[in-house]
């Protein structure tokens, strides 16, 4: 079993699916706040508002949540296979992924707030929030590829 876990082929497959999951997670984390921006511009109870609720819920349940779970499982598997947790770049990357997961959690709470027609934030707030995952993604990719320390 240990030979299989440390084989080059297994590593490449895990890495491939990790990257695919990261892309899906990032797509969702970048799109959901944009939906919140547009949702802010609709009156509660209108057909448009109800449509946004459905879109937001399906995005979270169908793409964002499953891809985040896959990112974590596959990422931790990669760390185990490669022994990366002993390196400084990995600690920094891991910390940023925790921050990304916190953004995910905030988005999930926000989705519930919109579902109750109880949003208190402005469209501008969600436009700014929309930039945070992109900045984190850049830093995470640099750490994972360049491994600066």
Steps between C-alpha positions, in 0.01 A plus 500: 500500500780741583655441157172598333469819708853603410487406132549778246178407320288525817660835587425640153136387512449651845668822390287512183173464689619747765559762229160430343333536840686826568381640167138407577522639855654825380241539224225471760669730751545762230148467358292483820587849628421632150154343535472673839578834330211453259275357770549822700348689211172306511210553738435216747217271401515582130535226241855626428595474867359149520693402186825626657427293812470185288815581301702573815382185677569274200845652449589445867361148527589374154842650439654700784448258791597178315805660341621642833472155658695351209766774526555423867505120464725502194723778635559321827566181306764684295657639816515148642645351180766768457574582863438868417380587850864526606559798271440870566324570171246229585425654841433835333287338230309301758427816697368673188281200416353527851423867427342394167289247691391778738390706198305194386335484843415870488346452155292210635371717786429783256303262279280416800457870574380564145270195524330669799485835314715643780808629314653811658804547275527716190582394147833682546582276798450190284705649216790541741442153650511362146868604470625322812499143360683621187779657708524190719511278191796692356694466825414130536606418144828687541571312822412162346696547177798718598538369857690816601596375847 
